[in-house]
């Protein structure tokens, strides 16, 4: 998540990390999910071009890290 976030920031795409869970009170599954999740704030101002650009950068980030991008750029 953190490497993908840095990649996107370099591409001028600003993902958020919502609800970080580092407390021992949070369950393992919750902490694990929290450490893998990024949020992209998309709304009506995004054009189709914007969405494709973001998807391409997410895919490039995954490729650079050896991640799985199955279905990411499907239309």
Secondary structure as GFF3:
##gff-version 3
##sequence-region A 1 75
A	DSSP	alpha_helix	2	10	.	.	.	ID=ss1
A	DSSP	alpha_helix	28	36	.	.	.	ID=ss2
A	DSSP	alpha_helix	48	65	.	.	.	ID=ss3
###
